[in-house]
Amino acid sequence: MGLIDLTRRSLIGTFGALAAAPRVLFASNAAHARDHLLDAEWLATAGVEGGFAPVVLSPDREATTVGAATQRLHWVEPSPDGRTAVAVARRPGTTAVLFDRRAGTVLASFEPGEGRVFSGHGRFIEGGRRFLAVEITRADGAGVVTRRVVEAGFAVEAEWASAGIGPHDMLPAGGALVVANGGIEPHTPEALGAEIAGSGIARLDPATGAVRTTATLSEDLASLSLRHLTSGADGFTVVAAQDLLADGVARPLLHAVEGEGLRAFDAPDEAWRGLRTYVGSVSLDASGAYVAAASPRGNRVALWRRDGRYIGALPLVDGCGLAPTRDAGQFLATSGLGETVLIGTDGDGVGVIARRSGGPRYDNHAVLVG
């Protein structure tokens, strides 16, 4: 068994029976109670003994786990209130957990609508008073965006169709709500033998959910499932893809969302093949000038300029989580082997600034807070 076989991806099988449970048991262990406040710079999720947990990372990347869940947590969304955050379980998960990122304690949890599962992503809006969650109908894969009132225990006050099937990520950008409808999810039973993902980008009205525009890929890229999103302060948005096909064709796995169209990023064929059909996380840096994409299957993190020009890549075994730092041209990357790496670029090359090992088994995502 190779090294990659023992990483985060194998955790899915290890905890598969727990993740399939219809309801979550989330423990807020008294041992996690703090007599001081945590200095949270980034948030993440990880596999821990007994399940999964949100993770608080300090500025020097020291990791503190919060509680323990039986379902695999995916994205963590910090609230603008400066203290709390929500960790959302990924498909087929049925829980989202509210926790105090400074005290390191679990506060509450909530579930998707009847007959639905969470896709792993959600976003605070309206200064933290509302929370948007992406949900998938079990029966047919149809996507639903729910708008929840935080002070009412995350009760649903409205819900809209996501304008596609298999939605995965969603974020507000450019005055719209951008949803990545992934279609058929790669590496699932449904994907066996499939060649067309049926994915697309929908831009919804953030107040009513009405569809403003949709965008799909060209026919030669129809096997790509559009999954993860990142955006800058100016609304510039990038979507990352995963390929249903492993046929050796070098298809671009990053695309800029431009109105009703998608613009592919550039890279040498060997760079796209090096990602092994899979981008698990994508991030813009603090300046919005650079884009990073992580591939745990390709064991690397690759960087581009905003205009889509390829810069280069660095090896990171089972690396997937990505987040900006507070400095231009820098990113935090996390791995399923418990490593955190600070990566930097000047636009011409890519280098490692610092490494730290000995952390938990980080999952797909990381996010900068504040």
Beta strands, then each sheet from edge to edge (+ up, - down):
strand 1: 26-27
strand 2: 42-48
strand 3: 51-57
strand 4: 63-65
strand 5: 68-69
strand 6: 73-78
strand 7: 84-89
strand 8: 96-100
strand 9: 105-110
strand 10: 116-125
strand 11: 130-137
strand 12: 142-149
strand 13: 155-165
strand 14: 167-173
strand 15: 176-181
strand 16: 200-204
strand 17: 211-215
strand 18: 224-231
strand 19: 237-243
strand 20: 254-258
strand 21: 261-264
strand 22: 281-284
strand 23: 290-295
strand 24: 300-305
strand 25: 310-315
strand 26: 319-324
strand 27: 330-335
strand 28: 340-345
strand 29: 350-356
strand 30: 361-368
sheet 1: 1+ 5-
sheet 2: 4+ 3- 2+ 30-
sheet 3: 6+ 7- 8+ 9-
sheet 4: 10+ 11- 12+ 13-
sheet 5: 14+ 15- 16+ 17-
sheet 6: 18+ 19- 20+ 21-
sheet 7: 22+ 23- 24+ 25-
sheet 8: 26+ 27- 28+ 29-
end
